[in-house]
């Protein structure tokens, strides 16, 4: 669905974020559930070296052991195991 919508959205809105708008339209059309996160932003890995994570969520992500990262994200969003925003 997203792949079909990207060219159409870009044609109407030829801007950098057109693929993100297409994603939003596709997920709404397919009624895909989402978990809203208002307090987590991860965009610049260079901020992960700062004590506060540079205002981003890298401290929480860095605290998850590497061998658990994918399974945690896919199977068990449990705030008692790892912090959630």
C-alpha contacts under 8 A as a table, 3 or more apart, distances in Angstrom:
res1	aa1	res2	aa2	distance
1	X	4	X	5.22
1	X	5	X	6.32
1	X	26	X	5.71
2	X	5	X	5.11
2	X	6	X	6.15
2	X	22	X	5.97
2	X	23	X	5.50
2	X	25	X	7.92
2	X	26	X	5.33
2	X	27	X	7.97
3	X	6	X	5.55
3	X	7	X	7.69
4	X	7	X	6.80
4	X	8	X	7.49
5	X	8	X	5.28
5	X	9	X	6.03
5	X	22	X	5.53
5	X	23	X	7.97
5	X	25	X	7.99
5	X	26	X	7.23
6	X	9	X	5.24
6	X	10	X	5.96
6	X	18	X	6.81
6	X	19	X	5.38
6	X	22	X	5.27
6	X	23	X	7.85
7	X	10	X	5.04
7	X	11	X	6.02
8	X	11	X	5.11
8	X	12	X	6.54
9	X	12	X	5.22
9	X	13	X	5.80
9	X	14	X	7.63
9	X	18	X	6.00
9	X	19	X	7.49
9	X	21	X	7.36
9	X	22	X	6.11
10	X	13	X	4.80
10	X	14	X	4.54
10	X	15	X	6.86
10	X	18	X	5.29
10	X	19	X	7.31
11	X	14	X	5.78
13	X	18	X	6.27
14	X	18	X	6.58
15	X	18	X	5.64
16	X	19	X	7.65
17	X	20	X	5.25
17	X	21	X	6.46
18	X	21	X	5.13
18	X	22	X	6.19
19	X	22	X	4.94
19	X	23	X	6.16
20	X	23	X	4.95
20	X	24	X	6.29
21	X	24	X	5.06
21	X	25	X	6.22
22	X	25	X	5.07
22	X	26	X	6.04
23	X	26	X	5.10
23	X	27	X	6.07
24	X	27	X	5.31
24	X	28	X	6.08
25	X	28	X	5.20
25	X	29	X	6.05
26	X	29	X	5.05
26	X	30	X	6.13
27	X	30	X	5.08
27	X	31	X	5.75
27	X	32	X	5.23
28	X	31	X	4.82
28	X	32	X	6.49
29	X	32	X	7.97
37	X	40	X	6.15
37	X	85	X	6.38
38	X	85	X	7.44
39	X	57	X	7.99
39	X	85	X	5.61
40	X	56	X	6.26
40	X	57	X	5.21
40	X	85	X	5.95
41	X	55	X	7.99
41	X	56	X	5.00
41	X	57	X	5.63
42	X	45	X	7.58
42	X	56	X	5.54
42	X	57	X	5.71
42	X	58	X	6.49
43	X	56	X	7.75
44	X	47	X	5.85
44	X	48	X	7.72
45	X	48	X	5.47
45	X	58	X	7.69
46	X	49	X	6.33
47	X	50	X	5.63
47	X	53	X	5.55
47	X	54	X	4.92
47	X	56	X	7.47
47	X	58	X	7.76
48	X	51	X	7.88
48	X	53	X	4.82
48	X	54	X	6.74
48	X	56	X	7.88
48	X	58	X	5.38
48	X	59	X	6.80
49	X	53	X	6.59
50	X	53	X	5.01
50	X	54	X	5.80
51	X	54	X	7.40
52	X	55	X	6.16
52	X	56	X	7.91
52	X	59	X	7.49
53	X	56	X	5.37
53	X	57	X	6.47
53	X	58	X	5.64
53	X	59	X	5.74
56	X	59	X	7.87
57	X	60	X	5.68
57	X	61	X	6.61
58	X	61	X	4.98
58	X	62	X	5.79
59	X	62	X	5.11
59	X	63	X	6.15
60	X	63	X	5.22
60	X	64	X	6.94
60	X	82	X	7.79
60	X	83	X	6.36
60	X	84	X	7.64
61	X	64	X	5.55
62	X	65	X	7.41
63	X	82	X	7.90
64	X	68	X	6.62
64	X	69	X	6.07
64	X	82	X	6.80
65	X	68	X	5.37
65	X	69	X	6.29
66	X	69	X	5.22
67	X	70	X	7.47
68	X	71	X	5.42
68	X	72	X	5.67
69	X	72	X	5.31
69	X	73	X	6.26
70	X	73	X	5.22
70	X	74	X	6.09
71	X	74	X	5.14
71	X	75	X	5.60
71	X	76	X	7.29
72	X	75	X	5.49
72	X	76	X	5.16
72	X	77	X	6.25
73	X	76	X	6.61
73	X	77	X	6.39
74	X	77	X	7.74
77	X	82	X	7.91
77	X	84	X	7.78
78	X	81	X	5.51
78	X	82	X	6.49
78	X	83	X	7.84
78	X	84	X	7.80
79	X	82	X	5.15
79	X	83	X	4.92
79	X	84	X	5.46
80	X	83	X	6.97
